[in-house]
């Protein structure tokens, strides 16, 4: 009997076009780096008191890059040898190990570059000397990266910049009680998070989820109640920075009202476009897509004219109307896609049982649309939270500013820029957004994915 023939093993070779493409990319990167180096060197005219010139900087930088490349290659080779020893049969490719190593290095660089601005802003918020605006370099005793302002100096940090934001603010005792209630809610969120992480970070049981929802709503309602009860008379400071809490109040009122109105309009309009068939439906859908092609800047003049005709300039209701009108088209299209992903048989059964179309919408569709409504609300709330251009045009006066316009006032000083106060206000202003995203992250993600299922 003849033994079964074994297939011939052919060595897989890399195509020529791929080799040429890889080397072309490497050559292109090198050429781009050369022209970048030549452009940067031509911009440096001469030595200045604000530019640090370490000795042999170019040579040390070159040696540092070579050392990094050598370290990556060495660790990749060590990883290849370890993998080869662990695998008794077969070979471990050095290029595959090097590729994995470079991928991890790239991701770590992305993480560090993403966290670098946050670290710098937080450290600048505790700097009472406002050293970001100082043109002169530090002393020679300081490390090189601190002298060159690559890393902030951590000496002499204090809460002076944060104190400026609360200068002259009068808070009543019952308002302190609202803050305590909010703090209890935040503490409850932290406890729930610790319990979930202790259990492996998986899906928690219904009691844990219920405790998380209750803690979230306690924290949110307490914060909104506190800022909603603030009045202008409670701000007795003379500087703009002392009205920071007033800007937060204005932003909460405008963003919250805009989010609620957007949800109401988008849910009703999106449901009608998804379930009803009427003349002009297709043309209206095309109109919604068409107006999303243009940036909101093009309609700023017309928006101001409409708000002016209504007599709502220099007022927060004018901002609510302007923001709501700009968000209805996107939210309507997203909610329409979500409703079309729901089985129409649920509503048909309700209509057979005697329900009206409105009852079927409110009793069946809306209870199933919780994630999508939270998604639309958060998108609108976050989008208008630090919006600057429209608010700067429609309202003036520090008592009507939102957070975005208020932050700009710190960077437009006649003689100096208050970067420390700007950073402190930015850090405090970002805390509500972080809490909202963390509290509703599961609902937000599920609503985001659900809206893209069918459009």
Buried (B, 14 or more C-beta within 10 A) or exposed (E): EEEEEEEEEEEEEEEEEEEEEEEEEEEEEEEEEEEEEEEEEEEEEEEEEEEBEEEEEEEEEEEEEEEEEEEBEEBBBEBBEEBBEEEEEEEBEBEEBBEEBEEEBEEEEEEEEEEEEEEBBBBBBBBBBBBBEEEEBBEEEBEEEBBBBEBBBEEEBEEBBBEBBBBEBEBEEEBEEBBEBBBBBBEBBEBBBEBBEEEEEEEBEEEBBEBBBBBBEBBBBBBBBBBEEBEEEBBEBEBBBBBBBBBBBBBBBBBBBBBBBBBEBBBBBBBBBBBEEEEEEEEBBEEBEEEEEEEBEEBBEEBBEBBEEEEBBBBBBBBBBBBBBBBBBBBBBBBBBBBBBBEEEEBEEBEEEEBEBEBBBBEBBBEBBEBBBBBBBBBBBBBBBBBBEBBBBBBEEBEBBBBBBBBBBBEEEEEEBBBBBBBBBBBBBBEBBEBBEEBBEEBBEBBBEBBEEEE
